[in-house]
Amino acid sequence: MKGISFMLGMLTGIAVSTAAVTSCYPDISRRMMRDGKRAFMMGKKFFC
């Protein structure tokens, strides 16, 4: 039971901090998508 409450608190903290950062910097989601695509393509090129 203690572990469940700990995990629930941790997930809530992550969600709140993500919402705060997103509200301060609204373009961060676009940057993450762009950088994620770039990292995926570089990783794909590395493995091929």
Summary of the structure (lengths in Angstrom):
residues: 48
radius of gyration: 16.3
end to end distance: 46.1
largest distance: 46.1
contacts: 87
relative contact order: 0.07
helix: 90%
strand: 0%
